[in-house]
Amino acid sequence: MPEVLLALGANVGDARANLDRAITLLCDGDLVSLRARSSDYQTLPWGLEQQPDFVNLCLVVETALTPAALLERIQQVERTLGRDRAHEVRWGPRPIDIDIIAYDDLVVDEPELKLPHPHVFERAFVLVPLGEIAPDHIIAGTRVSDALTRLDTTGVHRLPPRLSSLV
């Protein structure tokens, strides 16, 4: 099954609970299987800076879904958790955001889906958690750990584990 890198973020409501719920809804163990989860990281907003800090994490999953079907499933999870893309501000506050960073070595350039993610190498809030769980993964010819050394990681702080996620 293809290996997929996902980035998740939230800054509305109980962000960490939203992230946990998103992972539960997305990773059913059948069509999408969780292989690795990073720690949660508190991060500064990107794009639109006048908003609450985000909590971000990354996942490595395996999936039987095509990239388009996975995107559809992701958007359904986002809607279930209260995201309304039609009425939100670009890069603004959101209860959940799930991005496909890479889907194996596939390159896709469609209006609704671009792979690998076009901003992956600009975003410390993606590369720091991704570097925790997949430092040797190659995206578009660049090792995650190498890309991370080129970014300012100020404002990206690992959060302690939640007691509820330890049980």
PEPE-V691829 format. One record per pair of residues at least 6 apart in sequence whose C-alpha atoms are under 8 Angstrom apart, sorted by the first residue. I is the first residue (numbers start at 0). J is the second residue. Records with the same first field share a line. If there is no record, write none. Layout:
I = J ; J
This chain:
0 = 61 ; 62 ; 63
1 = 61 ; 62 ; 63 ; 102 ; 103
2 = 59 ; 60 ; 61 ; 62 ; 102 ; 103
3 = 59 ; 60 ; 61 ; 62 ; 99 ; 100 ; 101 ; 102 ; 103
4 = 57 ; 58 ; 59 ; 60 ; 99 ; 100 ; 101 ; 102
5 = 57 ; 58 ; 59 ; 60 ; 97 ; 98 ; 99 ; 100 ; 101
6 = 55 ; 56 ; 57 ; 58 ; 96 ; 97 ; 98 ; 99 ; 100 ; 125
7 = 18 ; 55 ; 56 ; 57 ; 58 ; 95 ; 96 ; 97 ; 98
8 = 14 ; 18 ; 53 ; 54 ; 55 ; 56 ; 95 ; 96 ; 97
9 = 15 ; 17 ; 18 ; 53 ; 54 ; 55 ; 92 ; 93 ; 94 ; 95 ; 96
10 = 51 ; 52 ; 53 ; 54 ; 92 ; 93 ; 94 ; 95
11 = 51 ; 92 ; 93 ; 94 ; 95
12 = 94
14 = 53 ; 54 ; 94 ; 95
15 = 39 ; 54
17 = 80 ; 94 ; 95
18 = 95
21 = 76 ; 77 ; 80 ; 95
24 = 76
25 = 31 ; 72 ; 73 ; 76
26 = 32 ; 33 ; 60
29 = 62
30 = 62 ; 63 ; 64
31 = 60 ; 61 ; 62 ; 63 ; 64
32 = 60 ; 61 ; 62
33 = 58 ; 59 ; 60 ; 61
34 = 58 ; 59 ; 60 ; 61
35 = 58 ; 59 ; 60 ; 132
36 = 56 ; 57 ; 58 ; 59 ; 132
37 = 56 ; 57 ; 58 ; 128 ; 129 ; 131 ; 132
38 = 56 ; 57 ; 128 ; 131 ; 157 ; 158 ; 160
39 = 54 ; 55 ; 56 ; 128 ; 157 ; 158 ; 159 ; 160
40 = 54 ; 55 ; 56 ; 124 ; 128 ; 155 ; 156 ; 157 ; 158
41 = 52 ; 53 ; 54 ; 55 ; 154 ; 155 ; 156 ; 157 ; 158
42 = 52 ; 53 ; 54 ; 55 ; 124 ; 154 ; 155 ; 156
43 = 51 ; 52 ; 53 ; 154 ; 155
44 = 50 ; 51 ; 52 ; 53
45 = 90
46 = 90 ; 91
47 = 89 ; 90 ; 91
50 = 91 ; 92
51 = 92
55 = 124 ; 125 ; 128
56 = 124 ; 125 ; 128 ; 129
57 = 125 ; 128 ; 129 ; 132
58 = 129 ; 132
59 = 132 ; 133
66 = 102
67 = 112
70 = 99 ; 112
73 = 97
74 = 97
77 = 95 ; 96 ; 97
80 = 94 ; 95
81 = 94 ; 95
82 = 93 ; 94 ; 95 ; 96
87 = 93
98 = 116
99 = 114 ; 115 ; 116
100 = 114 ; 115 ; 116 ; 119
101 = 114 ; 115 ; 116 ; 138
102 = 114 ; 115
104 = 138 ; 139
105 = 114 ; 115
106 = 113 ; 114 ; 115
107 = 113 ; 114 ; 115
108 = 114
115 = 138 ; 139
119 = 125 ; 126
120 = 126 ; 146 ; 147
121 = 150
122 = 150
123 = 147 ; 150 ; 151 ; 152 ; 155
124 = 152 ; 155
126 = 143 ; 144 ; 146 ; 147
127 = 147 ; 152 ; 155
129 = 143
130 = 143 ; 144 ; 147
133 = 143
134 = 142 ; 143 ; 144
135 = 142 ; 143 ; 144
136 = 142 ; 143
137 = 143
